[in-house]
Amino acid sequence: MTGCFSKNALTERFPWRLGHSVAASPRTGIRSCGGTWERTLIEIDFEIRQASISGSVDWTWANEMLLRYDCFLGDIRFVVDDVDLSMDWGWIPILDFALSLQHVVRRLMQIGFERMEFTDSDCTIEFRVIADDVLQIQSSYLEGVSVTGAREFREKSRDFFSRVRRHIEEDIPEIRTNASYLNAVNRESE
């Protein structure tokens, strides 16, 4: 598959990612591997294609389940270095994905592993801390393993969550008064 690497290909292209020593500039986050400087890139983005499955939602009273699973459906662009884990399926619940990424970040900091499962699907993404500030990401729906900085993943996930929240609140201002929505986003913002 385009953009996905087997473990052998990763070892050949990025030998430092599978256990070799890495020096990182604390100021820039750019990693050095034997004098070669390289930045790990993470891209997490979204496109909401449908506000809700049912069409008509009372945004001030909708419960958390409805908001997380039946509203704000679309596509996720999720690229970690050269591994494209994007979900261009049109039905991904964007708010739920953003909230789930925040949960993943918290669990990685606590226990070093988390599995994200998709609603109405057998697809999963596994996140595993494999060394100091080194995160491995692997999905069940694509071949390939991605390895990146855990700190960078936390920052990108928080930025993604903020952008999703801002987009929803700008498009649907009345949702700012919904207690279920506010509880969900505030719980995951901590």
Secondary structure, DSSP 4 states (H G I P E B T S, - for coil): -TT---HHHHHHH-GGGGTS--EE-TTT--EEETTEEE---EEEEEEEEEEESSS---TTT--HHHHHHTEEEEEEEEEETTEE--EEEEEEEHHHHHHHHHHHHHHHHHHSEEEEE-TTSS-EEEEEEEETTEEEEEESSS--EEEEEHHHHHHHHHHHHHHHHHHHHHH-GGGGG-HHHHHHHHHHH-
